[in-house]
Amino acid sequence: MGDTLTRKTLRAHLVSGGALSAGLDCTVSVDQILIEDATGTMAAMQFEMLGVDRIGVPLAVMYIDHNVLQIDDRNMQDHRYLRSFCDRYGVRYSPPGHGISHYIHLEKFGKPGEILVGADSHTSMGGALGMFALGAGGLEVAVAMAGYGFDFVCPEIVGVELTGELGIAVEAKDIVLELLRRHGVRGGRGKVFEFFGEAVERLSVSARATICNMIVETGAMTAMFPSDEQTRLWLRSQGRESDFIPLAADADAEFDAVERVDLSVLRPLVAVPHSPGNVVAVADLPPTRVVQVCVGSSVNSSYDDLATVAAILDGRSVHPGVQLTVTPGSRQILQMIIASGVYETLMKAGARMLEPICGPCVGIGQAPVAGAASLRTFNRNFPGRSGTAEDQVYLCSPSTAAASALTGTITEATGLGPLELVAAAAPDLGLHEANITRVLPEAERRNVQIERGSNLVPPPLPEPLPADLKARVLIVVGDDISTGDMAPDGVIAMSVWSNLAVCARFMFNRLDPGFHDRAIDWGGGIIVGGENYGQGSSREHAALIPLHLGVRIVAAKSYARIHRRNLIAAGIAPLIRPAGDTTDEGDEWSISGLQAAIAHGHSELTVTTGDGRTLVLGIQLSPAEREILLAGGLLAQVNGVSRQLAIA
């Protein structure tokens, strides 16, 4: 039997773990690193703790695209620190306003067949170019950037065969929403979705990018498309045709599972509050009035996406009860929509044109009215992510967004007929070179003084896990709790992500405003969760804050991939809570032999509660994960072990 593209790519970069069997530990060498400013300060400070002199990968790029509102001096403190860090260690730096990391990386840096690791969950967007691209926590990215490779548990490879042709007003967004309709936000865990089939060749790179960006909302590790003629055309348009190589799964590739999507039967879809997995057909929604429509973010802000919206709005005006915002994905896309006339069409229709940053996607600006529907082409609609605690956010395609902006209700665009998009103006290929810094010569690099403002506070270093543990349950939360509930989005909370002691005051604030003070008063404790604990963003603050507050174990029914790894990297044990557990806040847990159970490969341990109950917790850890926990976290392990550089 033949091989999948995913396994071919991993095998070409393999350092250890030769079997590449699902569930086994492996380490790969890394070609490219992507970091953005919201997660970048912690990643950079932890990189400095590794004590290396420069990056150990061919390319690393820092993008300033999240914290750019600068309501006080803390954002600029971060920017100046990150710029000087980049100059010192050999990282390229993309300044605020130049664009969103994922689009710029597709335009300027992505290469078929390479491995990209990013401190952002939507790094998966690089799969549109035939890369194995995945998000991770800042510390794991820092370790990879230092040249030690990237460790992970090998995924299951799911082949997704695409057939047929998309109908009128049905777009790539509807393909990934269909996968979310099938899998929800948990069904993709432990999987990579690899796309093949006769319909793939008709999907542009920007369409593939939409699918790869949002595939992680299923819980998946990432997604991959082949590198084919569409890839070559994209790279040629970016002046990088020499980076093209053809790549695909073998014709007789053996996938772990296969599913099929017939594009010809898809309808316009929408994810309703409060989860990307709550997907229904637009036509099946009851009449839903919208007060806000937002187009753009790290997904659906390509030239084609914005030109689609302009084609629907051309000669028309946005409904008077709707505020429409449009965010281009990069300065290059902004230049293209200006040169082609798309910008003017959108402006005349009544759209508010925003700068190319993450902005409203992470609750920085354009917070909607509480309780009123906000329709967005974004990738997440977790409660409160928009900046409004009582938000009602729906997710859709650009066509549906544009049609709804005209009518004032969530509306299919199918009745408007086929669209003819304005041809794209040629991109200005000099924009990235003019704005993204180059790596300094070594002599200059070594003389750089890193600038550290008062808001830059390094994270704590954990101690090894205790032999025994006795602590109280700080909080009990439900299913699908996001990392945004732990380290919230929005301009105020995100402005202090460089200072864990301040950031910690916001943890679980939406669910329980007393959590922080209780953790301080009790001297730490235990967090108890439900299914899919820690879904969403890669922000490792959601693990570092509990560490700061004295938490050493979390007990949940199941975990999202990146957050689970972040807990382990921070020296916090992610244990499995049994079904039917009735633990309450304030319960006291006593665990004998915590460290020994992990060291000796046990699959469970016993908790004795203060009222005499017995609770059996599961231990589902790979051998490599047990080693990290026993060392006191990933940083301690790397610094304490003579670890070799990862060269495949």
DRENBA-347583 format. One record per residue (C-alpha): residue in one letter; x, y, z. Coordinates in steps of 0.25 Angstrom, whole numbers, padded with zeros to 4 digits, always signed. Example, Ala and Ser with C-alpha at 12.3 -4.5 7.8 and 13.67 -1.06 7.14 Angstrom:
! DRENBA-347583
A+0049-0018+0031
S+0055-0004+0029
***
This chain:
! DRENBA-347583
M+0000+0000+0000
G+0004+0014-0003
D+0007+0025+0007
T-0001+0038+0011
L+0005+0052+0009
T+0005+0054+0024
R+0013+0042+0027
K+0023+0045+0015
T+0025+0059+0021
L+0027+0054+0035
R+0036+0043+0031
A+0045+0053+0023
H+0047+0061+0036
L+0047+0049+0046
V+0058+0050+0057
S+0052+0039+0066
G+0039+0030+0066
G+0041+0022+0053
A+0028+0015+0053
L+0019+0028+0052
S+0008+0020+0057
A-0004+0027+0063
G-0002+0029+0078
L+0013+0027+0079
D+0023+0038+0082
C+0031+0044+0071
T+0041+0056+0069
V+0042+0063+0056
S+0052+0074+0051
V+0045+0088+0048
D+0048+0096+0036
Q+0039+0109+0040
I+0034+0115+0053
L+0022+0125+0054
I+0020+0134+0066
E+0010+0145+0068
D+0011+0156+0079
A+0000+0151+0088
T+0007+0138+0091
G+0020+0143+0087
T+0025+0150+0099
M+0024+0137+0108
A+0030+0129+0096
A+0042+0139+0095
M+0044+0140+0110
Q+0044+0124+0111
F+0054+0124+0099
E+0063+0133+0107
M+0063+0123+0118
L+0068+0112+0109
G+0082+0119+0109
V+0084+0118+0094
D+0091+0129+0086
R+0082+0129+0073
I+0070+0121+0067
G+0073+0107+0062
V+0064+0106+0050
P+0065+0112+0036
L+0054+0122+0038
A+0046+0128+0049
V+0036+0140+0048
M+0030+0149+0059
Y+0017+0155+0055
I+0010+0167+0063
D-0004+0165+0059
H-0012+0163+0072
N-0009+0174+0083
V-0008+0186+0074
L-0019+0196+0080
Q-0009+0202+0090
I-0019+0208+0100
D-0007+0210+0109
D+0008+0207+0108
R+0008+0192+0111
N+0005+0188+0096
M+0017+0196+0092
Q+0026+0191+0103
D+0023+0177+0097
H+0026+0181+0083
R+0039+0188+0086
Y+0043+0175+0094
L+0039+0166+0083
R+0046+0175+0072
S+0059+0175+0080
F+0058+0160+0083
C+0057+0157+0069
D+0069+0166+0065
R+0077+0159+0076
Y+0073+0144+0073
G+0072+0144+0058
V+0056+0145+0056
R+0050+0153+0045
Y+0040+0163+0050
S+0026+0167+0044
P+0022+0181+0050
P+0008+0184+0055
G-0002+0188+0044
H+0006+0179+0033
G-0004+0168+0034
I-0009+0155+0041
S+0002+0145+0042
H-0005+0133+0035
Y-0008+0141+0022
I+0006+0147+0022
H+0013+0134+0024
L+0005+0128+0012
E+0009+0140+0003
K+0024+0141+0007
F+0029+0129+0014
G+0021+0116+0013
K+0028+0104+0005
P+0022+0091+0001
G+0027+0079+0008
E+0033+0087+0020
I+0029+0086+0035
L+0023+0099+0041
V+0021+0100+0056
G+0014+0112+0061
A+0010+0118+0075
D-0004+0120+0070
S-0014+0109+0068
H-0018+0114+0054
T-0004+0111+0049
S-0011+0100+0042
M-0014+0109+0031
G+0000+0106+0025
G-0006+0092+0021
A-0012+0100+0009
L+0002+0100+0002
G+0005+0085+0005
M+0012+0088+0018
F+0011+0080+0031
A+0007+0092+0040
L+0002+0092+0054
G+0000+0100+0066
A+0006+0098+0079
G+0009+0105+0093
G+0019+0116+0094
L+0029+0107+0101
E+0028+0096+0092
V+0031+0106+0080
A+0042+0112+0088
V+0049+0098+0089
A+0047+0095+0074
M+0052+0109+0071
A+0065+0106+0078
G+0067+0094+0069
Y+0063+0083+0078
G+0051+0078+0069
F+0037+0077+0072
D+0031+0065+0080
F+0017+0060+0079
V+0008+0048+0079
C+0006+0043+0065
P-0008+0045+0059
E-0018+0037+0052
I-0018+0041+0037
V-0032+0043+0032
G-0034+0044+0017
V-0045+0054+0012
E-0049+0052-0002
L-0055+0064-0009
T-0064+0061-0021
G-0073+0070-0029
E-0074+0085-0031
L-0078+0096-0022
G-0092+0102-0025
I-0096+0117-0025
A-0092+0124-0012
V-0086+0111-0006
E-0071+0114-0002
A-0059+0107+0004
K-0065+0112+0018
D-0077+0103+0016
I-0067+0091+0013
V-0061+0093+0027
L-0074+0096+0033
E-0079+0083+0028
L-0068+0075+0034
L-0071+0083+0047
R-0086+0079+0046
R-0081+0064+0045
H-0070+0064+0055
G-0074+0075+0065
V-0062+0081+0073
R-0057+0068+0078
G-0058+0058+0067
G-0045+0062+0061
R-0036+0060+0073
G-0024+0052+0070
K-0026+0054+0055
V-0020+0060+0043
F-0030+0062+0031
E-0023+0060+0018
F-0031+0065+0006
F-0031+0058-0008
G-0040+0055-0019
E-0044+0061-0033
A-0050+0074-0027
V-0037+0078-0020
E-0031+0083-0032
R-0042+0093-0034
L-0040+0099-0020
S-0030+0111-0020
V-0020+0113-0009
S-0028+0123-0002
A-0040+0114-0002
R-0031+0103+0004
A-0026+0112+0014
T-0040+0115+0019
I-0042+0100+0021
C-0028+0098+0028
N-0029+0110+0037
M-0043+0105+0043
I-0040+0090+0043
V-0034+0091+0057
E-0048+0095+0062
T-0052+0080+0061
G-0041+0078+0071
A-0031+0073+0059
M-0016+0074+0060
T-0016+0080+0046
A-0020+0078+0031
M-0012+0076+0018
F-0015+0079+0003
P-0006+0073-0008
S+0004+0083-0015
D-0001+0083-0029
E-0004+0093-0040
Q-0012+0102-0031
T+0000+0103-0022
R+0009+0106-0033
L+0000+0117-0038
W+0000+0123-0024
L+0015+0123-0022
R+0017+0129-0036
S+0007+0140-0032
Q+0016+0143-0020
G+0029+0143-0028
R+0033+0129-0022
E+0031+0119-0033
S+0044+0113-0030
D+0039+0108-0016
F+0029+0099-0023
I+0030+0084-0023
P+0019+0075-0026
L+0014+0066-0014
A+0002+0057-0012
A-0002+0044-0005
D+0001+0032-0013
A-0011+0027-0022
D-0012+0015-0013
A-0010+0022+0000
E-0015+0015+0012
F-0022+0025+0022
D-0026+0021+0036
A-0040+0025+0032
V-0047+0032+0020
E-0059+0041+0018
R-0065+0047+0006
V-0071+0061+0003
D-0079+0063-0009
L-0078+0078-0012
S-0090+0078-0021
V-0100+0075-0010
L-0094+0085+0000
R-0103+0097+0004
P-0099+0110+0011
L-0096+0107+0025
V-0095+0115+0038
A-0090+0112+0052
V-0099+0117+0063
P-0096+0122+0077
H-0087+0118+0084
S-0079+0108+0077
P-0073+0106+0063
G-0078+0092+0064
N-0093+0096+0065
V-0095+0096+0050
V-0108+0097+0042
A-0113+0101+0028
V-0115+0116+0027
A-0129+0112+0020
D-0133+0105+0033
L-0130+0116+0042
P-0143+0124+0047
P-0143+0138+0043
T-0130+0144+0050
R-0128+0159+0050
V-0114+0164+0051
V-0108+0177+0056
Q-0094+0174+0052
V-0086+0167+0040
C-0071+0165+0041
V-0063+0160+0029
G-0048+0156+0031
S-0039+0152+0042
S-0029+0141+0041
V-0039+0133+0032
N-0047+0139+0020
S-0039+0152+0018
S-0032+0148+0005
Y-0034+0156-0008
D-0044+0146-0013
D-0052+0147+0000
L-0053+0162+0000
A-0056+0162-0015
T-0067+0153-0013
V-0073+0162-0003
A-0071+0174-0012
A-0078+0167-0024
I-0090+0165-0015
L-0090+0179-0010
D-0087+0186-0023
G-0097+0197-0025
R-0105+0194-0013
S-0104+0199+0002
V-0103+0192+0015
H-0116+0191+0022
P-0118+0203+0032
G-0119+0194+0044
V-0106+0187+0041
Q-0091+0191+0044
L-0082+0184+0034
T-0067+0183+0036
V-0057+0178+0026
T-0042+0174+0030
P-0032+0170+0020
G-0023+0159+0024
S-0010+0166+0020
R-0004+0179+0015
Q-0002+0172+0002
I-0017+0169+0001
L-0020+0183+0005
Q-0012+0188-0006
M-0019+0179-0016
I-0033+0183-0012
I-0029+0197-0014
A-0023+0195-0027
S-0034+0187-0033
G-0046+0196-0028
V-0051+0186-0018
Y-0048+0195-0006
E-0056+0207-0012
T-0068+0197-0015
L-0068+0193-0001
M-0066+0207+0005
K-0078+0212-0004
A-0087+0201+0001
G-0085+0206+0015
A-0074+0196+0020
R-0065+0201+0031
M-0051+0197+0026
L-0041+0193+0037
E-0026+0191+0037
P-0020+0177+0034
I-0020+0172+0049
C-0027+0161+0057
G-0036+0172+0063
P-0050+0168+0066
C-0047+0153+0064
V-0040+0153+0078
G-0050+0164+0084
I-0041+0176+0081
G-0051+0186+0075
Q-0065+0184+0069
A-0071+0177+0082
P-0085+0175+0078
V-0098+0179+0086
A-0101+0169+0097
G-0112+0159+0092
A-0112+0163+0078
A-0107+0154+0066
S-0094+0157+0061
L-0091+0150+0048
R-0076+0148+0045
T-0067+0140+0035
F-0057+0137+0047
N-0053+0124+0052
R-0059+0124+0067
N-0071+0128+0074
F-0068+0124+0088
P-0076+0131+0098
G-0070+0145+0101
R-0059+0144+0091
S-0064+0156+0083
G-0062+0165+0095
T-0077+0165+0100
A-0080+0155+0111
E-0094+0153+0106
D-0091+0152+0091
Q-0099+0144+0080
V-0088+0141+0070
Y-0091+0133+0057
L-0080+0128+0047
C-0082+0128+0032
S-0076+0130+0018
P-0073+0143+0012
S-0085+0141+0002
T-0095+0139+0013
A-0089+0151+0021
A-0090+0160+0009
A-0105+0156+0006
S-0108+0157+0021
A-0102+0171+0022
L-0112+0175+0011
T-0124+0169+0017
G-0122+0171+0032
T-0125+0156+0034
I-0116+0144+0032
T-0119+0141+0018
E-0114+0131+0007
A-0107+0138-0005
T-0112+0127-0015
G-0123+0136-0021
L-0113+0146-0026
G-0108+0137-0036
P-0093+0134-0041
L-0084+0145-0037
E-0073+0151-0046
L-0061+0156-0037
V-0053+0168-0041
A-0039+0163-0046
A-0029+0164-0035
A-0018+0174-0037
A-0004+0169-0037
P+0002+0169-0022
D+0013+0178-0019
L+0024+0168-0016
G+0032+0178-0009
L+0023+0181+0002
H+0028+0169+0011
E+0043+0172+0008
A+0041+0187+0012
N+0033+0184+0025
I+0038+0171+0030
T+0052+0172+0036
R+0064+0163+0031
V+0073+0155+0040
L+0084+0164+0045
P+0099+0160+0043
E+0105+0152+0055
A+0114+0163+0060
E+0102+0173+0060
R+0092+0163+0066
R+0101+0160+0078
N+0102+0175+0081
V+0087+0177+0082
Q+0082+0180+0096
I+0068+0174+0098
E+0058+0185+0103
R+0049+0180+0115
G+0038+0189+0120
S+0032+0187+0134
N+0020+0179+0128
L+0030+0168+0124
V+0031+0158+0135
P+0036+0144+0132
P+0027+0132+0136
P+0030+0123+0148
L+0038+0111+0148
P+0031+0099+0153
E+0036+0089+0164
P+0036+0074+0161
L+0022+0068+0164
P+0020+0065+0179
A+0021+0051+0183
D+0007+0052+0190
L-0003+0063+0188
K-0014+0069+0198
A-0022+0081+0193
R-0036+0086+0191
V-0044+0087+0178
L-0044+0102+0174
I-0054+0101+0163
V-0063+0091+0155
V-0066+0095+0141
G-0074+0088+0130
D-0071+0083+0116
D-0064+0090+0105
I-0057+0101+0114
S-0048+0109+0105
T-0034+0115+0108
G-0041+0128+0106
D-0049+0126+0119
M-0035+0124+0126
A-0027+0135+0119
P-0038+0144+0113
D-0039+0151+0100
G-0041+0166+0099
V-0032+0178+0099
I-0032+0179+0115
A-0028+0165+0118
M-0019+0163+0106
S-0011+0175+0109
V-0005+0168+0122
W-0002+0155+0116
S+0013+0158+0118
N+0010+0158+0133
L+0004+0146+0139
A+0001+0151+0152
V-0008+0162+0146
C-0013+0153+0135
A-0017+0143+0146
R-0028+0152+0152
F-0036+0150+0139
M-0036+0134+0140
F-0050+0128+0139
N-0055+0142+0142
R-0067+0140+0132
L-0070+0127+0140
D-0066+0130+0154
P-0061+0144+0158
G-0056+0139+0171
F-0047+0128+0166
H-0034+0137+0166
D-0036+0141+0180
R-0040+0128+0185
A-0027+0121+0179
I-0019+0132+0186
D-0026+0130+0199
W-0025+0114+0198
G-0011+0114+0194
G-0014+0107+0181
G-0023+0095+0178
I-0029+0086+0168
I-0037+0090+0155
V-0048+0080+0151
G-0053+0080+0137
G-0062+0073+0127
E-0061+0068+0113
N-0051+0075+0103
Y-0045+0084+0114
G-0036+0095+0108
Q-0042+0096+0094
G-0038+0107+0085
S-0026+0116+0085
S-0012+0111+0088
R-0009+0122+0098
E-0001+0115+0109
H-0005+0126+0119
A-0017+0116+0122
A-0006+0106+0127
L+0004+0116+0133
I-0007+0124+0141
P-0011+0111+0149
L+0004+0108+0151
H+0005+0123+0157
L-0007+0120+0166
G-0001+0107+0171
V-0009+0097+0163
R-0001+0084+0160
I-0012+0075+0155
V-0025+0077+0146
A-0035+0066+0146
A-0044+0066+0134
K-0052+0056+0126
S-0044+0059+0113
Y-0035+0070+0108
A-0032+0078+0095
R-0019+0075+0089
I-0011+0088+0091
H-0016+0091+0105
R-0013+0077+0110
R+0001+0078+0104
N+0003+0092+0110
L-0001+0087+0124
I+0009+0076+0123
A+0020+0086+0118
A+0017+0094+0130
G+0018+0083+0140
I+0003+0081+0143
A-0002+0067+0142
P-0015+0065+0133
L-0022+0054+0139
I-0035+0047+0135
R-0048+0050+0143
P-0057+0038+0143
A-0071+0038+0138
G-0082+0041+0149
D-0072+0048+0158
T-0080+0058+0167
T-0068+0066+0172
D-0072+0080+0177
E-0064+0093+0179
G-0057+0092+0193
D-0056+0077+0193
E-0042+0073+0199
W-0034+0062+0191
S-0023+0054+0196
I-0014+0046+0186
S-0003+0037+0191
G+0008+0033+0181
L+0005+0044+0171
Q+0019+0044+0166
A+0021+0029+0167
A+0009+0026+0159
I+0014+0034+0147
A+0028+0029+0148
H+0024+0015+0148
G+0015+0016+0137
H+0002+0013+0144
S-0011+0016+0137
E-0019+0021+0149
L-0018+0026+0163
T-0027+0027+0175
V-0032+0040+0182
T-0038+0040+0196
T-0048+0052+0198
G-0050+0059+0211
D-0063+0052+0213
G-0058+0038+0211
R-0061+0036+0197
T-0051+0029+0187
L-0049+0034+0173
V-0041+0027+0163
L-0034+0036+0153
G-0028+0032+0140
I-0014+0034+0135
Q-0013+0035+0120
L+0001+0039+0117
S+0011+0035+0107
P+0025+0031+0112
A+0031+0044+0107
E+0020+0052+0114
R+0023+0045+0127
E+0038+0049+0126
I+0034+0063+0125
L+0025+0063+0137
L+0035+0056+0145
A+0046+0066+0141
G+0037+0078+0146
G+0033+0082+0132
L+0038+0084+0118
L+0048+0095+0121
A+0054+0088+0133
Q+0055+0075+0125
V+0062+0082+0113
N+0072+0090+0122
G+0075+0078+0131
V+0077+0067+0120
S+0088+0067+0109
R+0078+0068+0098
Q+0083+0067+0084
L+0079+0077+0073
A+0068+0071+0064
I+0073+0069+0050
A+0066+0059+0041
***
